[in-house]
Amino acid sequence: AAAGGGGNAHPLHPQKKKMKVKEKEKEKRDKHAKEENGDRDRDPTRCAFFLVNKRRTCGFAPAPGSIYCGNHRTPPKDKPRVPCPVDPTHDIFLCDVEKHVKICSKAKQRRAVEHAGYFSKDANLHGSCSKDDGEGEGGGWAATGSAADLSSAARRAKLVALDAPAFLSLVARVKRAAAAALPLVPHPQEAEVLRPEACRRWLAPGAAERSHLASRKFDRKHVLQQASIIGHLIKAFHFDACLVPAKAERNHEHRNNGNNNDVSAVELGAGKGHLGTMLMESLSLPHLVLLDRGAFRFKADRALRHNNNNGDADIRIDRIQCDLKDFVLRRMESLQQRRALVVGKHLCGSATDMAISTVLDNATTKRDEDGSCGVLGLLGLGLSPCCHHRCTWESYTGKFWFTQVAGFAPEDFQLVAWMTGWALCGHKPCSATAQQQQQDAGVEDGEGEEEDGRSKPVPVWVSSGLSPSDRVEVGMACKRIIDAGRVDRLRRERFQAHVVKYADGDLTGESRLILANPNGGKHARTE
């Protein structure tokens, strides 16, 4: 028996081991011989390029005038290759750019999206500005001049350029604004982690790994986060009373009980669709819309599609590949005459503002006409923001609160957004004393290191005496300020909006969840 558990019971005999070495050496010699004598030994109908991992030549047909296919032939010096202007993940000959753009599969896909009813170029890029607040055209808050959005490096350089008094004044204003934001975005010491009964099938040890939510890089922490988000949706919007059956079991009978037959789950920035798929199964919803600008393998919704094709389920899943900045929720054909539950987990930077913008566009379009909640019935909105340092002033939906209540200028948004990166410096406590001393000295990220015989200037946050723990506090305050502007905007549009902390720090450093309910918490139904 093998005591090592999985290894060979007995070592190879020295003679056999020697034979294996000789076999490997022979394989290498054969491989080099094939590469050197490809013209004599190769199949003329196949590319002569030898694939080392597959131990054979390429299976594609050779290009005209070459023994190699188009992928493996060396481009002549007079015909350089450049990235495709439509999709830079593949390259083409420079002389073929104009012809390739017309036949590129990515270009065809983009044209199909642009002709879809839900597409409107840059519809959510300007923060769904309200003309009553001066945010519309001619309102003076446009991203021009000093308020124009900068890159992360430019934002850092702008902050480094401040002297110590100006920097400390900015920090003082951030702390005052964060205190003013507490009614909008509380700062709970402990997270409200929920484990709803509707998600119990995934919470048992090993259950999620065997479900459709499992993937090659599965991590149980994501299921715990998704379960808590769904629990907060149920609690905030009272879905346990109006949607979820008593036992929350997913079957055909429950889907036709009349409680949720007109309800659709919409996940924005869905990625592989784990949250939307889990929400659909937990609440027994018949319709799911997944939106993301990228294409993904091993999607969570593939198991649901398989069950639907086999007749085991009566559901509809719409996966849309479209940038969120161009997506108009109220024009989505499959959502007409339905009630939508809009969710998004860890929407990066401005994606959170774009999600809010498309929801507000739906809510205000019809409300202006007859006072109702919108073209589509909106059950609720649940968004978990992240990467606040990637937020842009152009798409930010909280301009009014940021300038009129918090007292910042539009150009200050670049600095506030950049400092949010400090918030996660304390996400996982540092146990190394040496590393802590380096942070105290400002040596992190190459600060203070020698370069070309000269030392880099010490950043203003180090020279002004701001400790690492103080930077974490300032970063959290900046996050609270940005989220407060979003919540304020939702409330001014007559949404009942609040923020909860849905997960502990050991699960995720981005644990805030913005919950918004139209009409003061009453479910809207489109007649």
N, C-alpha and C positions, 0 to 999 in steps of 0.2 A: 504494500500500500504506500501511496505517496504521502509523506507527512507534510509536504509543503502545500498540499491542496491545490492541484491544478497543474503542477509541473510533471516532468517525466519521472517514472518510478525508478529507472536505472539510467546512469549516464551512458552515452554512446561509447561503443568499443573504439579504441584509438584508431584501428584500421578503417572502421566505417566512417569515423570523423574525417580521416584523411581523404577518403573517397569523396565525401561531400564537398570538401574544399576543392578538390580537383574538378568536380562537376561544375562548381560555380566559376572556376577559372575558365573552363571550356565555354560556358555560356557567355562570358565576357568576350572571349576571343571570337566566338561566332557573331556576336553583336557588332563588334568592330569590323569584322569581315563583311558583314552585310552593308554596313555604312560605307565602307571603302569601295566595295564592288557592286554597288547598287545597280549600275547599268547592266551588268551581266546576269545577276541573280534575281532581279526584281520582276514583278508582273507589270508589263507596260501599261496596263489599264488602271494601275493603282499608283498613288503618290509614293515616292521613294523615301519619304521621311520616316525614320525608324522611331517608334514610340517605345521608350525604355520601359515604362511601367507596364505596358501591355505586351511587350516583347514581340512586336510585329510592326509592319509598316502601316502607314496611314491608309484608311480605306477609301478616301476620296479620290476622284478622278484627277489626273494631272491637268494643270492649266495648259492651254495651247503654247507650244514652244518651250515647255519646261517639263522636267521630270517630277516636279513638286506641284501640289495643289495651290490654290490661291492663298490658303492660310499659312503655308510653310515655305513658300518660295521667298527668297531674299529680294526685296524691291530694288530695282535699279536706281542708281544715284539720280537719274534724271526724272524719276517718278516717285517722289517721297509720299509717305502715308501720313494722314492727319486724322485726329478724332472726328467722328461723325458729328456734324453740328446739331443734329436732332437728338442723338443719344451717344454721349462720349464714351460709353462702355465698349464700343467697337470702333475700329479705325478703317479708313478707306483711302484709296489713292486720291491725291490732291486734284488730279485732273478729272476725276469722276464725281466730284462733290455735287455739282449741279444735277447730274443724272441720278445720283444715288438718293438725293433728298426726295425725289418724286416716287421712288419705289421702296424706300426704307419702311420696314414693318412698323417701326416706332412712329414714323410720320403718319402712316395710315391710321394707327391707333389714336394719335393725337387729333387728327382731323375728325375721326368718328366721335370723340369726346366733345369737340368744339361744336358739333352739330346737334348734340343732345340738348334736350329742353332744359335741363338743370344747369347748363354751363352759361356763365356770364363772366367775361374777362375781368379779373380784379374786383369782383363784386364785393368781397369782404376785406379788401386790402386797406380801406380807409377808416376802419374802426366803427362802421355803421353810425356815422356822425349825425347828430341831431342839429338841425338848423336853429332850434330854439335856444340851444346852448352856445351858439356861435361857432360850432365845430364844422359847419358845412362849408360850402364854397364861399370864399371871401371872409371866413370867420377869423382869420389870422392865426390859426393853429396848424396850418399846413406844414409839412415837413420840408421847409425851405430854410436857407441860411444856416444859422447856428443850430437850429432844431433838426437839421437833416440827420438821418440815421447814419451812424458810423459803425465801422467794423469793431470787433472786440479789441484788437490791437490799438486802434485809434482812440477808443474809449479809455483804455488804460493809460495811453500817453497823455490824454487830456487830464486825467486825474493826477498823474505824476507831475504834470506841469504846475499844479497848484502849490502855493506856499503853505506852510504849516498853519498860519491863522485862517486862511481861506478854507483849508481842509477841515479844520476843527469846527469852523462855522457851519460847513455843510453837514458834518456829523451831528451837530446840535440840532439843526433843522430836521434831519432824518429822525432823530429821537422824538422831537415834538410831533412830527407828522405821524409817527408810528403810534404814539399815545392817542392822537385823535382818531386813529383807525381802529382802535380796540372795539368800539361798538359794532363795527362792520366785520372785523376779522379778529375774534377773540384769540387769546394766547393760552390754550389749556396746557396744564403741566402733563396730563396723561391723555393718551388717545382713547377714543371711544371705539374699541374694536368689537365688531358685531359678528356673530356666527348664526345667521338666520336658518330657520328650519328648512326653508326652501332650498338651501345649498348643502344640506347635510350629506347628500350622496357623494360630494367631492371632498368633504372634510375628514372622512374616515381615513386612517393611515393606509396608504397604498391605493386608495380608490381613484384618485385623480390620475395617477400614472396609467391606470388601465382604461381611462375614459378617452373621449375624443380630445380632451385638453392636453393629453400627453404629447410630447414632441421629443426630438432628438436631444434637445437641450432643456429638458423640463426641469423646473425648479418649483418646489412646493410653495415657496413664499409668494409666488404670483397668484396662486389659487386662494391663499389666505387674504391677499389684498383685494382680489375680485369679490370674494365672499363678503368682506366687510363693506365694500362699495355697494353691493346689491342690498345688503342689510340696511344701509342708510337710505337707499332709494325707497325701500319698502316702508321704513319708518317715517320718512319725510313726506311721502306722497300717499301713505295709507293704502299701499297696494295689497297688503295682507287682507284687507277687508273687501276691496273692490275687484281685485284681479286674481289673486292666488287662491286656488281651491284649498279646502281644509287640510288635506294631506299633501298638497303640493306635488302630487305625482304627475308625471308627464305621459298622457295618453290621449287617444283620439277623442274620447268622451269629454275630457276636460276642455279640449280646444273648441268644442262646439256647445259649451254651456252658456254662451251668450255674454259672459263677463269680459272676455278679452279678445273676441273675434275680430274687432276693429282696431286692435292695438298693434303698433309696429315699434320695434326697437331699432334705433339708429345709432351706430357707433361711428364717431368721427375720429380720424386718425387711427383706424382700426388695426393696422399692421396685420398680424395673422388672425385677428378676430377672436381672441380668447375671451375677453370680457363680454362682447356682444353675444357670443355663442352660449356662454354660461348664463347670461341674463335671459336669453330666449328659452333655454331649457328650465331654468329655475321658476320663471313666471308663466311657463306654458304659453308662450306667445306664438302666433302663427306666421309672423312676418319679421324678417331681419334685413336691415340695410347696413352694409359695411363699406365705408369710404376710406380710401387711402390713395396717395399719389404714387405709391410704389407697388411692385408686384412681389409676391412672397411665395415660397414653397412651404409645404407641410402646414397649410392653413387649418385652423381649428374647425372651420365650418365644413370641411370636406366630408367628415363622418355624417353630418346632418344631411348633406346632399346625397350621400350614398343611401341612407335610410329612406330618403324621400323617393329616390329612383326605384327602390325595392318595394314601395308601397307601404312601408312601415310608419310613415309620418305624412301628415297633410300640412306642409309648410312651404314657405316661399323665401328664398334667400337671394338678395340682390347685392352683388359685389361690384363696386364702382371704383375705377382707377382714375381719379381726378384730384387735382390740387384743391385743398380746402379754400384757398383764396378765390377760386372760381366757381364754387359750388353754391347754388341757390336752393335752399331746402324746400321752399314753398312750390318750386316748379318740378319737384320729383314726382313723376307720373304715378308710380306705384304707391305713393303716400296720400294721394287725393282721397278725400272723404274718410280719412283714418285719423286716429290719435297717435301721436308720436312721443316716444320716450327717448330723448337724446342724451347720449352718454359719451364720455371720452376719458381714457386713462393715460395720464402723463403726456398730455398734449404739449409739445415742445414749444417754448417761447411764444411767438405770436399766434401759433395755431389755436391757443385758448381764446384769444381775442377774435380770431376769425370764426370760431365756433359760436361765440356769443353774438357776433354780427349777423350770421345767417339766421339764428333763432330770432333776434330782434327784428330783422327784416320781415320774417313771417308774421311776427306778432303785431307789428305796427302797420303793415300794409292794409289789412282789413279793419283793424281797430279804428283807424282814421275815418273809415267809411260808416260803420254802424256800431262801433264800441265793442265788438266781439274780440276774441283772443287772437285771431289770425286766420289766414287762409287754411292752414292745417290746424287740427286740434292738437294742442301741446299738453301732454300729461305732466311733463317735468323735464328738468335739465340737471344733469350731474356731470361735472367736469373736474378732473384732477389735473391742475397745472404743474408744469415743471420747467426747468431751464429758463428761469426768469431773466438771466443775463442775455438771452437771445431775443428778448422782446424788443419791438421797434415802436417808435413814437407814431409812425404813420398808421399802423394798424391798431394801436392801443385804444381800447374802448373807454378807459377811465380818465380821459383828458380833463373833463370838467372838475372832478374831485381833485385830481393831481395839482391843478393850477389854482382853482378857486378856493378850495378848502385846505389842502395841504400847504399851499403857498409857494409852490415851486414854479420856476420858469420852464418852458418847454425844453430848453437846452439842458436843464438839470436831469432830465429823464435818462440821458446817456450815462451819466455818472451813477445815478441810483440803480439803474439796471445792471451796470457792471459790478457794483459792490454786492449784489445778491449772491455772487459766486462765493463770497466768504461764508455764507450761512452753513454750507455743508462741510466746512473745514473741521467742525466738531462733530460730524455725523458718527464717526467711529473714533473713540478716544485714542490718543497716541500714547503708547506706553514707553516709547524710547526716549530717554532723557536727552540724548544727544540731538535727536531730531527736534525736540521741543526747544532746545537751546538755539538751534539753527533758525527755527521759526521766529523766536524772540529777537534774534539778531537780524532778521530779514534776509537770510541767505537763500530761502526757498525760491524756486523757479529761476535759479541762476543769478539772483540779485546779490551784488557785492563781489561777484567772481571777476577774475582778471580776463580781459579780452583785448588783444592787440596791445598789451602793455599798459592798458588803462583800466581802472576799475569802474564798474557801472555805478551810477548815482544811486544812493540809498532812497527807496521810495518814501513818499511823504507820510504814508501811514506808519512807517517805522520811525522816521525822524521825529514825528509828532508824539511818539510814545504810546501808540495804540497797540496793545498786547494782542496775541492771537485770540484769547477769549473775548476781548472787546470787539475784534473784527467779526467773530461769529455772531455776536449780539447785533452789530450794525447790519450784517448781511440778512439776518432774520427780520430786522426792522424794515429793510428795503423790500423784502418779499411781501411783508404785510401791507406796505404802502401800495405796491402794484396791484395786489389782489383786492385791496379796499376800493380802489377806483373801479374795478370790474363789478364788485358787488353793488356799489353805489349806482352805477349805470343801470344795472338790472332793476334795482328798487325804483329808480326814477321812471322806468318804463313799466311800472306797476306789477313787477314780479315780487313775490315773497322770497327773498334770497338770503342765505346765510352760509357760513363756512364751518365745517367740522374737521376734526383730525381723525382719520379713519384707520390709521396704522401706527404701530410703534416704530421707533427709529431703527431697530434691528432688522425690520422688514424693508423699509424704504426711507430715504431722507426727504422725499417729496410726498408728504402724507396729508396734504390739505385737499378737501373736496368741496367745491362750490355747488350748492344745491339751490335751484330756483324753481319756483312754482308760479304759474300765471294766475291772475285773478285772485290773489290773496289766498292761494291754496286750494281753490276749487278746480276740479277736473273739467277741462274744456272738451266739448264734443261738437264736431262739425255736423250740422244738419244737412 
